[in-house]
């Protein structure tokens, strides 16, 4: 029975590690996409600055867009920090699980040698119940960390959508500047 519980716990930890690795990969992909978008926005900003003599009014808008991009970059940095903190927390939970696994192995050994004494057997049973309670607590912590990773993924999706919107606005502004430049050259 204890061996079965051990196997279940090991499987759960393996699944948690696998899920965390997948979530980390998704977060990394999201961050890479945000960096690409930031580079694209910076390239567009340079093109707009070259047309500044034809459209001085666009300068304020461009500065505002830069501030928004900086805000997005800061938010991405905060997300990276939160992801690193989540990874550290998961590492702590894994270390605790390894300690518990070692503790459980010791309990099994003690239980096998003390089965002849009912009083000692009851003491071991109480220790085992505490171990099960601790395992349940660790499961709860794992679920909480998974929920936090999910929130980060959703925030990455939201930021990517916002970057796409800002990119579209910059493209529209670029077209306006071209039209203004053509109008100015015709004058």
C-alpha positions in Angstrom: 0.0 0.0 0.0 2.8 2.5 0.9 4.7 1.5 -2.2 1.6 2.3 -4.3 1.3 5.7 -2.7 5.0 6.3 -3.4 4.5 5.4 -7.1 1.5 7.7 -7.4 3.4 10.5 -5.8 6.4 10.0 -8.1 4.1 9.9 -11.1 2.4 13.2 -10.0 5.8 14.9 -9.6 6.9 13.7 -13.0 3.7 15.0 -14.5 4.1 18.3 -12.7 7.7 18.6 -14.0 6.5 17.9 -17.5 3.7 20.4 -17.3 5.9 23.0 -15.9 8.5 22.5 -18.7 5.7 22.9 -21.3 4.4 26.0 -19.5 8.0 27.5 -19.4 8.5 26.8 -23.1 5.2 28.6 -23.8 6.3 31.6 -21.7 9.6 31.6 -23.5 7.9 31.6 -26.9 5.6 34.4 -25.8 8.6 36.5 -24.7 10.4 35.8 -27.9 7.4 37.0 -29.9 7.2 40.1 -27.8 10.9 40.9 -28.5 10.3 40.4 -32.2 7.3 42.8 -32.1 9.4 45.3 -30.1 12.1 45.2 -32.8 9.5 45.7 -35.5 8.0 48.7 -33.6 11.5 50.2 -33.2 12.1 49.9 -37.0 8.8 51.6 -37.7 9.7 54.4 -35.3 12.9 55.1 -37.2 11.0 55.3 -40.5 8.6 57.8 -38.9 11.5 59.9 -37.6 12.9 60.2 -41.2 9.6 61.8 -42.2 9.5 64.2 -39.3 10.1 67.2 -41.5 6.9 66.5 -43.5 4.7 65.6 -40.5 5.9 67.4 -37.3 2.5 66.6 -35.7 3.2 62.9 -35.6 6.2 63.3 -33.3 4.1 63.5 -30.1 2.1 60.4 -31.2 5.3 58.5 -31.9 6.8 59.5 -28.4 3.6 58.2 -26.8 3.9 54.9 -28.7 7.5 54.6 -27.5 6.4 55.0 -23.9 3.7 52.3 -24.4 6.3 49.9 -25.9 8.6 50.6 -22.9 5.7 49.8 -20.6 5.2 46.6 -22.4 8.9 45.7 -22.2 8.8 46.4 -18.4 5.7 44.2 -18.1 7.5 41.5 -19.9 10.4 41.9 -17.6 8.1 41.6 -14.6 6.5 38.5 -16.1 10.0 36.9 -16.5 10.7 37.7 -12.9 7.4 36.1 -11.8 8.2 33.0 -14.0 11.6 32.7 -12.4 10.0 33.0 -8.9 7.5 30.3 -9.9 10.4 28.1 -11.1 12.2 28.6 -7.7 9.0 27.7 -5.8 8.5 24.6 -7.9 12.2 23.6 -7.2 11.5 24.1 -3.5 8.4 21.9 -3.7 10.4 19.2 -5.5 13.1 19.3 -2.9 10.5 18.9 -0.2 9.0 16.0 -2.1 12.5 14.3 -2.3 12.8 14.8 1.5 9.4 13.3 2.0 10.3 10.4 -0.3 13.4 9.7 1.8 11.3 10.1 4.9 8.7 7.6 3.6 11.5 5.1 2.8 12.6 5.3 6.4 9.1 4.9 7.6 8.6 1.7 5.5 11.8 0.3 6.9 10.8 1.1 10.4 7.3 -0.3 9.8 8.6 -3.6 8.6 10.8 -4.0 11.7 8.1 -3.0 14.2 5.0 -4.8 12.9 5.1 -7.1 15.9 4.2 -4.3 18.3 0.7 -2.8 18.0 1.6 0.4 19.9 4.7 1.0 17.7 2.6 0.2 14.6 0.0 2.9 15.6 2.8 5.4 16.0 4.0 4.7 12.5 0.4 5.0 11.2 0.2 8.5 12.7 3.4 9.5 11.0 2.1 8.2 7.7 -1.1 10.2 8.1 1.1 13.3 8.6 3.0 12.4 5.5 -0.2 12.1 3.5 -1.4 15.5 4.8 1.9 17.1 3.8 1.6 15.4 0.3 -1.9 16.9 0.0 -0.5 20.3 0.9 2.3 20.0 -1.7 -0.4 19.0 -4.3 -2.3 22.2 -3.4 0.9 24.3 -3.8 1.6 22.7 -7.2 -1.9 23.5 -8.4 -1.5 27.1 -7.2 1.8 27.4 -9.2 0.2 25.9 -12.3 -2.6 28.5 -12.0 0.0 31.3 -11.7 1.8 30.0 -14.8 -1.6 29.9 -16.7 -2.2 33.6 -15.7 1.2 34.5 -17.0 0.4 32.7 -20.3 -2.9 34.6 -20.6 -1.1 37.9 -19.9 1.5 37.1 -22.6 -1.4 36.5 -25.1 -3.0 39.9 -24.0 0.3 41.7 -24.4 0.9 40.1 -27.9 -2.5 41.2 -29.0 -1.8 44.7 -27.7 1.5 44.8 -29.6 -0.2 43.7 -32.8 -2.7 46.5 -32.4 0.0 49.1 -31.8 1.9 47.7 -34.8 -1.2 48.2 -37.0 -1.5 51.8 -35.6 2.1 52.5 -36.5 1.6 51.2 -40.0 -1.5 53.4 -40.4 0.6 56.4 -39.2 3.3 55.5 -41.6 0.8 55.5 -44.5 -0.5 58.9 -43.3 3.0 60.3 -43.3 3.6 59.0 -46.8 0.4 60.7 -48.0 1.4 63.9 -46.2 4.9 63.7 -47.7 3.4 63.3 -51.2 1.1 66.2 -50.6 4.0 68.4 -49.4 6.1 67.5 -52.4 3.2 68.4 -54.8 2.9 71.8 -53.1 
